[in-house]
């Protein structure tokens, strides 16, 4: 009977076995993706808790609330301390738990192709600038159309050269290192096994929501895409740090210029020249890079999961949902009508 060719029920044991194995692989890949996302969500929660705890210890319990609100030097020193300990500490722990086999997961080495890195840095800065401009237009549109105003957290402006230096370190240098290590070497690397573009988008999403206000969130998402691509294309964290630092430094320098009473028209004119120049240089550099046949190709998704399945596994888990609800709630507090 086993050699009888006719099968009235069209039952193919071999095909069924293949389908069963594929279903098991999909389920396993979805569990692993959800585990990674769960840990990232825990990272966000740990970051928020550490931020609150450190601010309470260094500002509230020490009786320095007024000093924090009015003294730029003190407030920026606190922000430097909180950024390094809270954000870097939380996600360092999470990343090590995600992949225990990797002793060092941060690619501190030189870019694989220095020419590509030099071309992508101006492109990345231009992309960040484009994200800032797009966010500005969105802000203006929503104000006119729906009378919605986006606000940013208030901070004490620097009044001395030393305070200005500390302010630039707090807003440009420290975020460039801490956020690139956290988001690109941490979150993005953890998601790469599900495809480079999926890793870029998800890490950009986390990068955006962590900013916690609607003025920076859209910009951070656009900038995160460019930074993520540069990180993967160069195989090094340094180009992204350079892009992040240049973008934040220019923005912070404008703030310092206003704080020190420089003429608004001069500041505006200089920034316009800078913006136009960097956009042209960035576009030219990108075109040269794009038509280079040796430019790297992004890794495709090797998992069996579809995009909706990956997205669902990434977003739908308790820690991620809880952390996103809190961040969105905090973000809503920066919207005025």
ZIQUI-V208645 format. One record per residue. N is the residue number from 1. RES is the residue in one small letter. PSI is psi in whole degrees, -180 to 180 (999 if undefined). OMEGA is omega as a letter, one per 30 degrees, with the letter a starting at -180 (999 if undefined). NEAR is the number of other C-alpha atoms within 12 Angstrom. Layout:
# ZIQUI-V208645
n & res & psi & omega & near
N & RES & PSI & OMEGA & NEAR
N & RES & PSI & OMEGA & NEAR
This chain:
# ZIQUI-V208645
n & res & psi & omega & near
1 & x & -32 & a & 6
2 & x & -22 & l & 6
3 & x & 4 & a & 6
4 & x & 121 & a & 7
5 & x & -22 & a & 10
6 & x & 130 & l & 11
7 & x & 100 & a & 12
8 & x & -21 & a & 8
9 & x & 6 & l & 7
10 & x & 40 & a & 11
11 & x & 123 & a & 12
12 & x & 102 & a & 14
13 & x & -38 & a & 12
14 & x & -43 & l & 11
15 & x & -40 & l & 12
16 & x & -42 & l & 13
17 & x & -39 & l & 13
18 & x & -43 & l & 13
19 & x & -39 & l & 15
20 & x & -44 & l & 14
21 & x & -40 & l & 15
22 & x & -41 & l & 17
23 & x & -39 & l & 17
24 & x & -40 & l & 16
25 & x & -43 & l & 18
26 & x & -46 & a & 23
27 & x & -40 & l & 20
28 & x & -42 & l & 18
29 & x & -38 & l & 27
30 & x & -40 & l & 32
31 & x & -41 & a & 22
32 & x & -41 & l & 25
33 & x & -43 & l & 37
34 & x & -36 & l & 31
35 & x & -44 & l & 29
36 & x & -43 & l & 40
37 & x & -38 & l & 41
38 & x & -43 & l & 33
39 & x & -37 & l & 36
40 & x & -42 & l & 48
41 & x & -40 & l & 37
42 & x & -35 & l & 31
43 & x & -42 & l & 38
44 & x & -44 & a & 41
45 & x & -45 & l & 30
46 & x & -41 & l & 29
47 & x & -47 & a & 32
48 & x & -45 & a & 32
49 & x & -44 & l & 22
50 & x & -41 & l & 26
51 & x & -50 & a & 28
52 & x & -45 & a & 22
53 & x & -44 & a & 18
54 & x & -39 & l & 26
55 & x & -42 & l & 28
56 & x & -45 & a & 19
57 & x & -44 & a & 18
58 & x & -20 & a & 24
59 & x & -58 & a & 24
60 & x & -55 & a & 18
61 & x & -26 & l & 13
62 & x & -3 & l & 14
63 & x & 27 & a & 14
64 & x & 25 & a & 19
65 & x & -46 & a & 19
66 & x & -40 & l & 16
67 & x & -39 & l & 21
68 & x & -37 & a & 26
69 & x & -24 & a & 22
70 & x & -20 & a & 18
71 & x & 114 & a & 24
72 & x & -38 & a & 32
73 & x & -48 & a & 29
74 & x & -47 & a & 29
75 & x & -39 & a & 31
76 & x & -34 & l & 32
77 & x & -40 & l & 30
78 & x & -43 & l & 34
79 & x & -39 & l & 33
80 & x & -47 & a & 31
81 & x & -47 & a & 26
82 & x & -43 & a & 32
83 & x & -46 & a & 35
84 & x & -47 & a & 29
85 & x & -49 & a & 28
86 & x & -60 & a & 31
87 & x & -52 & a & 41
88 & x & -42 & a & 36
89 & x & -46 & a & 28
90 & x & -48 & a & 35
91 & x & -21 & l & 40
92 & x & -45 & l & 38
93 & x & -46 & a & 26
94 & x & -45 & a & 33
95 & x & -36 & l & 38
96 & x & -34 & l & 27
97 & x & -38 & l & 24
98 & x & -45 & a & 29
99 & x & 90 & a & 23
100 & x & -20 & a & 14
101 & x & -29 & a & 10
102 & x & 111 & l & 16
103 & x & -41 & l & 13
104 & x & 116 & a & 17
105 & x & 4 & a & 29
106 & x & 114 & a & 29
107 & x & 82 & a & 26
108 & x & -4 & a & 22
109 & x & 174 & l & 17
110 & x & 154 & l & 19
111 & x & 148 & l & 25
112 & x & -36 & l & 24
113 & x & 108 & a & 23
114 & x & -33 & l & 20
115 & x & -46 & l & 21
116 & x & -40 & l & 35
117 & x & -44 & l & 36
118 & x & -31 & l & 29
119 & x & -35 & a & 32
120 & x & -22 & l & 40
121 & x & -52 & l & 42
122 & x & -37 & l & 37
123 & x & -44 & a & 40
124 & x & -42 & l & 42
125 & x & -42 & l & 46
126 & x & -39 & l & 35
127 & x & -41 & l & 39
128 & x & -42 & l & 39
129 & x & -41 & l & 37
130 & x & -39 & l & 29
131 & x & -39 & l & 30
132 & x & -42 & l & 29
133 & x & -44 & l & 25
134 & x & -40 & l & 23
135 & x & -38 & l & 26
136 & x & -44 & l & 22
137 & x & -39 & l & 18
138 & x & -42 & l & 24
139 & x & -47 & a & 27
140 & x & -41 & a & 18
141 & x & -47 & a & 16
142 & x & -33 & l & 20
143 & x & -45 & a & 18
144 & x & -42 & a & 13
145 & x & -39 & a & 13
146 & x & 5 & a & 15
147 & x & 39 & l & 14
148 & x & 130 & a & 20
149 & x & 129 & l & 24
150 & x & 137 & a & 29
151 & x & 160 & l & 22
152 & x & 158 & l & 20
153 & x & 137 & l & 18
154 & x & 150 & l & 13
155 & x & 156 & l & 24
156 & x & 129 & a & 26
157 & x & 145 & l & 32
158 & x & 144 & a & 31
159 & x & -10 & l & 22
160 & x & 160 & l & 18
161 & x & -40 & a & 18
162 & x & -42 & l & 17
163 & x & -37 & l & 24
164 & x & -41 & l & 32
165 & x & -46 & l & 24
166 & x & -38 & l & 31
167 & x & -43 & l & 39
168 & x & -37 & l & 36
169 & x & -42 & a & 30
170 & x & -38 & a & 34
171 & x & -17 & a & 36
172 & x & -55 & a & 34
173 & x & -53 & a & 29
174 & x & -48 & l & 33
175 & x & -36 & a & 37
176 & x & -45 & l & 34
177 & x & -53 & a & 34
178 & x & -47 & a & 37
179 & x & -34 & l & 44
180 & x & -43 & l & 43
181 & x & -43 & a & 40
182 & x & -54 & a & 45
183 & x & -43 & a & 49
184 & x & -54 & a & 51
185 & x & -23 & a & 40
186 & x & -78 & a & 47
187 & x & -50 & a & 49
188 & x & -47 & a & 44
189 & x & -36 & a & 41
190 & x & -24 & a & 41
191 & x & -3 & a & 42
192 & x & -26 & a & 31
193 & x & -11 & l & 28
194 & x & 17 & l & 36
195 & x & 138 & a & 28
196 & x & -41 & a & 32
197 & x & -37 & l & 30
198 & x & -40 & l & 36
199 & x & -40 & l & 42
200 & x & -46 & a & 39
201 & x & -45 & a & 35
202 & x & -41 & l & 40
203 & x & -34 & l & 43
204 & x & -37 & l & 36
205 & x & -47 & l & 34
206 & x & -41 & l & 41
207 & x & -40 & a & 42
208 & x & -49 & a & 31
209 & x & -27 & l & 34
210 & x & -20 & l & 38
211 & x & -26 & l & 31
212 & x & 14 & l & 34
213 & x & 151 & a & 30
214 & x & -14 & l & 35
215 & x & -39 & a & 33
216 & x & -23 & a & 33
217 & x & -53 & l & 36
218 & x & -41 & l & 34
219 & x & -45 & a & 35
220 & x & -35 & l & 40
221 & x & -45 & l & 34
222 & x & -47 & l & 34
223 & x & -37 & a & 40
224 & x & -35 & l & 46
225 & x & -46 & l & 36
226 & x & -45 & a & 38
227 & x & -39 & l & 52
228 & x & -42 & l & 52
229 & x & -44 & a & 40
230 & x & -40 & l & 47
231 & x & -46 & a & 48
232 & x & -43 & a & 37
233 & x & -33 & a & 37
234 & x & -20 & a & 33
235 & x & 21 & a & 32
236 & x & 152 & a & 32
237 & x & -18 & a & 40
238 & x & -43 & l & 34
239 & x & -41 & l & 44
240 & x & -39 & l & 48
241 & x & -42 & l & 38
242 & x & -45 & l & 31
243 & x & -48 & a & 42
244 & x & -44 & a & 43
245 & x & -47 & a & 33
246 & x & -46 & a & 32
247 & x & -49 & a & 39
248 & x & -36 & a & 33
249 & x & -45 & l & 30
250 & x & -46 & l & 28
251 & x & -44 & a & 27
252 & x & -34 & l & 28
253 & x & -37 & l & 30
254 & x & -43 & l & 29
255 & x & -44 & l & 28
256 & x & -42 & l & 29
257 & x & -43 & l & 28
258 & x & -41 & a & 21
259 & x & -32 & a & 24
260 & x & 9 & l & 19
261 & x & 21 & l & 16
262 & x & 153 & a & 16
263 & x & 131 & a & 14
264 & x & -40 & a & 16
265 & x & -39 & l & 13
266 & x & -45 & l & 15
267 & x & -46 & a & 23
268 & x & -43 & a & 18
269 & x & -45 & l & 14
270 & x & -42 & a & 19
271 & x & -39 & l & 22
272 & x & -41 & l & 18
273 & x & -43 & l & 14
274 & x & -48 & a & 23
275 & x & -46 & a & 26
276 & x & -43 & a & 19
277 & x & -47 & a & 19
278 & x & -32 & l & 29
279 & x & -43 & l & 26
280 & x & -48 & l & 21
281 & x & -43 & l & 24
282 & x & -41 & l & 31
283 & x & -44 & l & 24
284 & x & -46 & l & 20
285 & x & -40 & l & 27
286 & x & -41 & l & 30
287 & x & -42 & l & 19
288 & x & -44 & l & 22
289 & x & -44 & a & 28
290 & x & -39 & a & 20
291 & x & 7 & l & 14
292 & x & 118 & a & 16
293 & x & -17 & a & 11
294 & x & 2 & a & 14
295 & x & 145 & a & 25
296 & x & 152 & l & 22
297 & x & 134 & a & 18
298 & x & 145 & a & 23
299 & x & 133 & l & 20
300 & x & 163 & l & 15
301 & x & 124 & l & 20
302 & x & 1 & l & 18
303 & x & 170 & l & 27
304 & x & 1 & a & 25
305 & x & 143 & l & 29
306 & x & 168 & l & 18
307 & x & -46 & l & 21
308 & x & -38 & l & 14
309 & x & -42 & l & 22
310 & x & -43 & a & 32
311 & x & -43 & l & 23
312 & x & -44 & l & 20
313 & x & -33 & a & 31
314 & x & -41 & a & 40
315 & x & -30 & a & 30
316 & x & 86 & l & 25
317 & x & 155 & a & 25
318 & x & -52 & a & 21
319 & x & -40 & a & 25
320 & x & -44 & l & 31
321 & x & -45 & l & 25
322 & x & -46 & a & 23
323 & x & -40 & a & 32
324 & x & -38 & l & 35
325 & x & -44 & l & 21
326 & x & -46 & a & 23
327 & x & -42 & l & 30
328 & x & -36 & l & 24
329 & x & -44 & l & 18
330 & x & -39 & l & 23
331 & x & -39 & l & 27
332 & x & -27 & l & 24
333 & x & -13 & l & 19
334 & x & 6 & l & 24
335 & x & 127 & l & 24
336 & x & 150 & l & 18
337 & x & 999 & 999 & 15
